[in-house]
Amino acid sequence: MDESDIPPGHKSINCCVSFKIKKDGDGNILEYRARCNANGSKQEVGSYVDTFAPTSKFSCIQSICAIAAQEGLTLYQFDVNGAFLLSECKERVYINLPGKYRLPKGKVLQCRRLICDLKQATHGWNQMFVKWLLDYGFINVDNDGVTFVKNVESCLTHSREDGNMSKILLSIHVDDGLAACGDEVMYKDFIAAMSKDFDLSDSGELKWFLGGKVEQDREKGIVRLSQEQYCNDVLKRFQISECTPVDTPCEANLHLATSDSPPLDKRDADVMRNYQQLIGACMYVTCFTRGDCSFAVNQCARFMSNPGPTYIAAAKRIMRYLAGT
């Protein structure tokens, strides 16, 4: 960023510093993170163009894990540090310093690189990283533009007789990467090449990804996905960690109706917000590892705008089921 006078007709936007604790699959603290975020909601039209960036779907992640289990591949994980800061900011974006920090009167900071929460930040990073992957020899294999494959013949001088070890499968989720490869040398060459252009954190074999714990047993051809820690965190968040577990996610022949919704003039905004957050957490678990809750979550999600006591009880029953399983 460069200190600059703000041109006529332009406005500066505020930014803040957010703090996050990164944990492993068992809930142990790995590191503390601080990040500068811009208030992208205040960006004016003209200070951004393209904003869309694809991310991995859970079905894609599950597919890669299934292929790894079937073909005896090893799952790896990496992430790029300060990914958004690597992309050039092509538009004029001016920001103020966060907190109590102040610049001289009339001065602002002009972004030379994209920072988190700018509307174009994820798009700029995605375009940059995908171009790097294509230049390295990867081929996009899905319509979403997040799954790539590279064959061993194009990047290794040695050959393998086992065809299952001749590729890297890669899926990207913003700045996190999930890779499956049966050739350790091939993967290390890939990481070494990427480290030359990006500040990379190589986490080695995959153990934790997007809130899910991953366990690999290549000898038996098994990959296990679980979200036990995430479920425990949700139970504590909604103060139902001491609930009585149940064996099913919903009652038999569950049928929720709008007749249980309160009148519009008696809606409770806090109740509605808590219900929406609870269903959102249930959806996240359902889409990733717990498809057995799909029907119950689907029924509860139909009443997000005006939940009644029956719907709230049904939603809590889902969490009681997750607590017991």
PEFENUR-V71647 format. One line per field, one symbol per residue. ss: DSSP state (H for helix, E for strand, L for the rest). phi: phi as a letter, one per 20 degrees, with the letter a starting at -180 (. if undefined). burial: + if it has 16 or more other C-alpha atoms within 10 Angstrom, else -. A space follows every 50 residues. Layout:
# PEFENUR-V71647
ss->???
phi->???
burial->???
This chain:
# PEFENUR-V71647
ss->LEEEELLLLLLLELEEEEEEEEELLLLLEEEEEEEEEELHHHLLLLLLLL LLLLLLLHHHHHHHHHHHHHHLLEEEEEEELLHHHHLELLLLLEELLLLL LLLLLLEEEELLELLELLLLHHHHHHHHHHHHHHHHLLEELLLLLLEEEE EHHHLLLLLLLLHHHLEEEEEEELLEEEEEELLHHHHHHHHHHHHLLLLE EEEEELLEELLEEEEEELLLLEEEEELHHHHHHHHHHLLLLLLLLLLLLL LLLLLLLHHHLLLHHHLLHHHHHHHHHHHHHHHHHHHHLLHHHHHHHHHH HLLLLLLLHHHHHHHHHHHHHHHHL
phi->.cfbeffgndcedebbddcbdedefdnffeadccbedeeffefefoebce cfbfcfefffffffffffffdmeeeccbbeflgffeefeeeecdceffme fceggndcdefecfcgmfgeffffffffffffffffofcfdcfemcdccc effecceeccfeffddbdeccdclddcdccbedfffffffffffffdced deemffcbblnceccdcffemccddbcffffffffffelcfefefcecfb fflfbecffeffggfdfdfffffffffffffffffffeccffegffffff ffcfebfdgffffffffgfffffec
burial->-----+-----++++--------++-----------++-+--+---++-- --+-+++---+--++++++-++++++++++-++++++++-+-+++++--- ------++++++++++++++++++++-+++--+----+++----++++++ ++-----------++++++++++++++++++++--++---+--+---+-+ -+--+++++-++++-+-+---++-++++++++-++-----+---++-+++ -----+----+----------+--++-++--++-++-+++--++-++-++ +-++-+++--++-++++++++++--
